[in-house]
């Protein structure tokens, strides 16, 4: 969870906030931001943690997507 949080915050600070200030944060930019967060989280999550997530949730990719969506939603509020 910590790695996913760091990934989302990093993308928000380096990409999303800049585009929002420029008024250019559209649906395409949202998709790009999500993919950036996914890629960053994958870099930060260890192989052992990925294996544990797969054991617990059966699908690492689905878990990662849901966790990112949840964090983005929480950050909006």
C-alpha positions as CSV (number, residue, x, y, z in Angstrom):
1,X,0.0,0.0,0.0
2,X,2.8,2.4,0.8
3,X,4.4,1.9,-2.6
4,X,1.1,2.5,-4.3
5,X,0.5,5.7,-2.3
6,X,4.0,7.0,-3.1
7,X,3.4,6.3,-6.8
8,X,0.0,8.1,-6.8
9,X,1.4,11.1,-4.9
10,X,4.5,11.3,-7.2
11,X,2.4,11.3,-10.4
12,X,0.0,13.9,-8.9
13,X,2.9,16.2,-8.0
14,X,4.9,15.8,-11.2
15,X,2.2,15.4,-13.9
16,X,-1.4,15.9,-12.8
17,X,-0.9,19.2,-10.9
18,X,1.0,20.7,-13.8
19,X,-1.6,19.8,-16.3
20,X,-4.5,21.0,-14.1
21,X,-2.8,24.4,-13.7
22,X,-2.6,24.6,-17.5
23,X,-6.2,23.5,-17.9
24,X,-5.1,20.5,-19.9
25,X,-6.1,17.6,-17.6
26,X,-8.6,15.8,-19.9
27,X,-9.6,12.1,-20.2
28,X,-6.5,11.2,-22.1
29,X,-4.3,12.8,-19.5
30,X,-6.2,10.9,-16.8
31,X,-5.5,7.7,-18.5
32,X,-1.8,8.6,-18.9
33,X,-1.6,9.5,-15.2
34,X,-3.1,6.2,-14.2
35,X,-0.7,4.3,-16.3
36,X,2.2,6.3,-14.9
37,X,1.1,5.5,-11.4
38,X,0.7,1.8,-12.3
39,X,4.2,1.7,-13.8
40,X,5.7,3.6,-10.8
41,X,4.0,1.3,-8.3
42,X,5.2,-1.8,-10.1
43,X,8.8,-0.5,-9.9
44,X,8.4,0.1,-6.1
45,X,6.6,-3.1,-5.2
46,X,9.0,-6.0,-4.5
47,X,8.6,-9.4,-6.1
48,X,7.8,-10.9,-2.7
49,X,5.0,-8.3,-2.1
50,X,3.6,-9.0,-5.6
51,X,3.5,-12.7,-4.8
52,X,1.8,-12.1,-1.5
53,X,-0.8,-9.9,-3.2
54,X,-1.4,-12.6,-5.8
55,X,-1.9,-15.1,-3.0
56,X,-4.3,-12.9,-1.1
57,X,-6.2,-11.3,-4.0
58,X,-5.6,-13.7,-6.9
59,X,-4.9,-10.9,-9.3
60,X,-2.1,-8.4,-8.8
61,X,-3.1,-6.2,-11.7
62,X,-6.7,-5.9,-10.5
63,X,-5.5,-5.2,-7.0
64,X,-3.2,-2.5,-8.2
65,X,-5.8,-0.8,-10.4
66,X,-8.4,-0.8,-7.6
67,X,-5.9,0.5,-5.1
68,X,-4.9,3.4,-7.4
69,X,-8.5,4.3,-8.1
70,X,-9.2,4.3,-4.4
71,X,-6.3,6.6,-3.6
72,X,-7.1,9.0,-6.4
73,X,-10.6,9.2,-5.2
74,X,-9.5,9.9,-1.6
75,X,-7.1,12.5,-2.8
76,X,-9.9,14.3,-4.6
77,X,-12.0,14.5,-1.5
